[in-house]
């Protein structure tokens, strides 16, 4: 009995030691407007060796979905809820919007902070400026370093100059204070250096949550000539600059991973990478007012662009990497941006609200033999009654909406670029023209490029999915007809000392 008793004591001690293990550090990286075809594991002409090393030694998620544009995806990731449930379904928050993400929902940062994580946000926020209640330091982050809006000039950090917004205003903060010291330093460099500083000075008595929503490679297309010249053989200057920005981002990620290793944080870290939407291509999203869009991305061979419900706008580059928890493979099961909230909490050993739309993928990510936890998802649902939609669409009904159940995707209505844009390195492309589609049904297993509308071949499936969307709309109640408030010129930086600030909503 002696050896058995000793073994039992040893097992109890080991179990106790396991319970006392430090929870994993979470490094959550968002790229901005990164196209499906803009990483080296999808396109050999793209130079992203650091990202590819992480991806190939992690789980590459080949059926990962984001929302089709900026703010909604950021909200979905940080709350685990579809944009319809956090007031972000109408789309990205444009400048002077007196509004932000609902404050009555708990964020991932708040959950992790309550569990003794040190929480940092470095980069682009884009979830509300007009009231400090919307700011990252009010949403669970101990510290913030970056800009509040949707885009700026990468060097001056202002919404004029190369940034074609035509509303002069400075937008860069350290915590809640304006930081003018960064004027003249490239945005990706700032995020990289701050991330390294956070990592190297981190107190290891607490786990680290580092949220890294990079600005790149969102326009304006700005990068050091040395990066652009890597792609000098591509006959399109916008594509050269854009891919140069992607490679600069890759170098930054490589430096950040090295910092994790030097600080002895890497082995117990989980690194998640995703794009907030597909890349802008095919002249979509359009130039709006004075804001002149630039197009350098590629979602080839997928259909469509950022700000469309086609796969090119929503099926995004993503992987999860962790030397301690993750075995390398390619995962083809459905994963949605909302899933990161419960998945990361589960990885940290924490419970999550059962009411979230996200699905806990943690066990499946660790064990490929388990069944797929997600079987359906909502792409989005909103009435096109504001922003620029009224310039293109006369009717606000039916909603712009799509849903996927299993392999079946149904589009109630969509608008935007619906073609297959060929990247410049592969040949010449036709100019993109936006168009409206309604009542489309695709089997994504057989037709991932969405070329064959089966709504008349499989009318019962189309009807079933349409009824699901109608039921979702009914359940939304007033939110189904929600429009964000109109622009408020009180928010103009000229009224706030030349800075994008709060106090106007």
CORWO-V626453 format. One line per field, one symbol per residue. ss: DSSP state (@ for helix, = for strand, . for the rest). phi: phi as a letter, one per 30 degrees, with the letter a starting at -180 (. if undefined). psi: psi as a letter, one per 30 degrees, with the letter a starting at -180 (. if undefined). A space follows every 50 residues. Layout:
ss = ???
phi = ???
psi = ???
This chain:
ss = .@@@@@@@@@@@@@@@@@@@....=======.................@@ @@@@@@..===..==....@@@@@@@@@@...@@@...........=... .......@@@@@@@...=======.......@@@.@@@....=====... .......=...........=..==..==.@@@....@@@@@@@@@@@@@@ .......======...........@@@@@@@.....@@@@@@@@@@@@@@ @@@@@@@@@@@@...@@@=======.....=..=...=..=......... ..........@@@@=..====.......===...==..@@@@@@@@@... ...........@@@@@.........=======......@@@@.......= =====..==========................==========....... ........@@@@@@@@@@@@@@@@@@@@@@@.....=.@@@.@@@@..=. .....
phi = .eedddddddddddddddddededdccccccciddeccbddcaddccbdd ddddddcbcdcdbcbcddaeeededdddbibeedcbicddkdddeiddaa decccdceddddddciddcbcbkccibkcdbedcdedccjcdbbblbccc abddcchbcbiddddibdadbabchccdcdddejcdedddddddeddddd cddddbdccccbddddcedddbaeeddddecddddadddedddddddddd dddedddddddddhcddcccccbacdadddaiibdddciddcdbbbdbce cddjbeibcddddbdbdaabbaddcccdacccddbcedddddddddddic dbddddddcdceddddbddddddcbaacdlaaddcbhceddcbdcdcddd aabbbicccbcdabbkdcccdddddcldbdddbdacbbhcbbcddcbdch cbdcdcdbdddeddddddddddddddidddcdbdddecdddeeddbiibd bcjba
psi = feeeeeeeeeeeeeeeeeefkklkkjjjkkljhklegglfffjffkjiee eeeeefgajkjfhkkllgldeeeeeeeffgkkffggggffakjlkgjila kkfgkkleeeeeefggkkkkkjbkdhgkefkfffleffgfkekkjalfae llkfefhlhabfjhfgjkkkikkjcgkkjfffkfkkeeeeeeeeeeeeef gkjffklkjjjijlelhklkjklkeeeeffgffkhjeeeeeeeeeeeeee eeeeeeeeeeeeghfeehkkjkklkfllkklhhkllkjbfjjlkjflkgk glkalkglglefffjlkllkkjfefkkklkkglkkleffeeeeeeeeggk llkfflflkjgeeeefjffllkfkfllkeljlkigabfeffekekfkllj lllkjbfkkkjeklkakgajkklfffalkkkkkllkllikkkjfefifgh fjjgefeieeeeeeeeeeeeeeeeffbfffgkklllkjfffkfffhggkj aagg.
